[in-house]
Amino acid sequence: MTGPVLVNELLNLKGRRALITGSGQGIGLSIARRLAQAGASVILHGRKDTTALRDLSEELSALPGGSGLILADLSTSQGCAALMQEVQETNGRLDLLINNAADQGIAALCDLDPDSVTSMLSTNMAAPILLTRDFARQAKPGAAIVNICSIEAIRPSLGHSHYASSKAGLLQFTRAAACELGPKGVRVNAVCPGLIDRQGLNQDWPEGLNRWIENAPLQRIGTSNDVANAVLFLASDASGFITGSSLNVDGGMDCISGW
């Protein structure tokens, strides 16, 4: 029988290696930074080489866990396979997988074109499934996966039929994967963010932003750090008996009748 775990050790990720897809901006960037601050060795991923990715890699390399950077196009099965192969060849076994990379286009249902639908489903659903498969093959007990879904997986928004559907599929995959990987000691959970602040949001969607703030119980929109904190919890030993669950990070919006 093991002794009690100290509170300050529950969120400690020292000695664990984490891959965060889509970590060059926004939510992914904040998740990478938070896990690195918790002691994890962080592998960053982006589709293209950007200044933000390079700067983040340099910043996190100075932390005890260190950092790596791999570029890959996750809209193709070949890109997914190449990413996991390079991770294993250059970094060894993974302990944490954060499926964050996503495509979020806006289009009315009647205006959808086949290429945009295929691209979104490939990036938002097929990629996490394939990456989870490869991760599970090498994972040891105690490993964890966190899928970044959306509250639109539960309550879709106009113009987001393909996006909402892809996130709903990812949410159901989270539950299915938890059932299969639980006996291996691997946990699988999801975070469903609500409206998260980003540069230019007030200019792009002022009426929606105001409507959200007026209706949300906490009367504000979320930040990428709000999501990162939830991911840290689900990736850590603090959530050791939680799997197949989704955590809404939406300021309570899911509690009200509509928005």
N, C-alpha and C positions, 0 to 999 in steps of 0.2 A: 504494500500500500504506500503510495507516494505521499509526501507531505503537502501542506497547503501551498498554493502558488501565491506569491506576493503580488499585490495589485499592480505595482509598477512593472511587473514582468508580463502581464496579460497582453499588452499591446506591443511587446518587444519582438521585432522580427529579425533580430540579429542571427546571422547564419543561414538565412533563407534567401533564395534567389527568385526574383519576380520578373515576369514579362508583362508589360503593359502595352497593349496595342493602341495605336492612335494617340501617342503620348506627346505629340508636338505642339498641342495647344489646348486651351480650355480645360475640360474635365480631365482628360488624360494626363495633361501636364501636371495638374494639381495632385492627381492620384500618385503619379510617379514621385513627385516631391515628398508627399506625405509618407509613402512607404519607405523611401530612402531615409527620411528623418527618423523613422521607427527602427532603422538598422538594417533593412533589407538591401541586398545587392540587386540593383535595378537594371533591367535591360529595356531600353527604350525602343520603340518602333514607330516608323513613319513611312508613308508611301513615297515621299520625296525628301531629299536632303534640304533642310531649311536652317536658317540662322537660329530660329527658336530652338530647334532640336539640338543643334550643336552647342548652343549656350547652356541649355539644360543639362546636357551630358557633361559638359565641363564643370558646371556647378555641382552636380551630384557625385562626380568623380572625387571631389574633395572630401566627401563624407566617408565614414568608416566602411560602409558596404560597397562603395564604388559604383560604377555605372558602365554600361555598354550601349551601343547603338547599332540597330540593324534596319535596313530599308527593304521593304517588300510590298508588292501589290496584292492585297488580300481579296481583291475581287475575282481572283482566279485560284483554282485549286493548286496550280503550280506555284503560285506565290506563297500560299499557305505552307505547302510542303517545304519550300526553300527556306522560309523563315524558321520553322522548327528544326530543320536540319542544321542551319547555321548556329542556332541557339545551342544545340547539343554539341556541335563540334568545337565551338569557341567558349562556351560557358558551362557545359555539363548539365546535370540534372536540374530541372526546375521544381520549385516548391509551391509557387503561386502563379496563377494565370489570371490576368484581368482582361477580359474581352470587352474593350471599349471602342475600338475603331468602328465607325458607322458612316453611312451615307444618309443624308436627311434632305431629300429634295421635296419640293412642293409642287403639286399639280392636281388639277381637278381629275376625278376618276375618268371622265369621258375624254380627257386630253392625254392620258397616259400613253407613252410609246413603249414598245416591247423592250428596247434596249435599256431604258431607265428602270423598268421593272426588274429585268434580269440583273442589272448591276446592283440594285439595292438589295435584292434577295441574296445575291452572292456575298456581298460585303456584310450585311447585317445578320444573316442566318447561316449560310453555308460556311463562311469562314470560322465563326465561333464553334460550329459543330466539328469541323475538321481539326481545328487547333486543340479543342478539348479531347478529341480522339487521340491525337499524338501525345498530348500532355499526359493523359491517363495511362498510356502504355509505359511511361517511364516514371510515373509518380510513386512515391512511397507513402505509407500511412502518415497522416498529418498534413498532407498537401491540401490546397484549397483553390477553388475557382470562383471568381465573381464576375457575373455577366452584367454589363451596364445596359439595362433595358430602358423603359420610359413609362410614365403614367399613361401614355397613349396606347400602351399594350392593354390597358384596362378601359380607358375612355378616349376614343379617337377624336382627332380634331379635323375640321374641314380642310380638304386639300392634302391630307396626309394618309390616304387610304393604303397606299403601298408601304409607307413607313410604319404606320400603326400595325399593319398586318405582320411585318417583319419582326417587330418588337414583341408582338403577342406570341409569335412562333418561338422567339428566343426565350421568352418567359416559360413556355411549356417545355422547351428543351431543357431548361434549368431543372425543372422538376423530374423529367425523365432521366437526365444524367445523374441526378442525386440518387435515384433509386438504384441505378446500375453501379455507381461508383462507391456508394456507401459501404458495401462489404469490403472494399479495398482500403477503407479508411480515408477516402478522399471526399471532402465536402464540396457542394456546389450550391451557390446562392446567387441572388440577383439584387441589384439596386435599381429602383425605378424613379429617376429624377423628374421633378416637375419643371417649371420654367426657371432656367438657370441664366444668370446674368452673363452677358458677353458684350464685347465692344460693338457699338452701333445698334444695340437692341432698341434703345429708346427712339432712334431715328427710323428704324425699319418697321417697328410695330408698336407705336405709341399707344394706340387705343387698346390693344391687347394687353400691354404691360399695365396700363392703368386699371383695366378690368380685373386683371389677376390680383393686383395689390388690394383692390377694394373688396374682393371676395375671399381671399385666402385668410384662414383663421389667424395666421401669424402676421398678416398684413405686410408681407414683403416677398420679393422673389428670392430664389436660392442663389448661392454662390458655388463655384466649382469646389471650394474647400468643404462646403457642406456635404457634397457627394464624396469627396476624398475621405472625409472622416468616417462616413458610413462604410466605405470599402475597407478601410483599415480595421474596423471592428469585425467585419465578416471574414477578413483574411487572417485574423489573429486568433490566439487561443481564447480570447474573451467570448468568442462565439463557437466554442468547441463542440457544443451539442445542437448546433443549428445547421440544417441542410435542407435543400429543396424549398427554401423560403425566399420571399421577396420583401425588400424593405423600401417603402415609399419615402422619398426625400422630397416632399412637395409642400411643406408648410401647412399641411392639413387639408389641402385642396380636395383630396379624395373623400373627405368627410361631408362636404356640402352637396347640395342637390344638383348643381351645375355651374359651369364657368364659361 
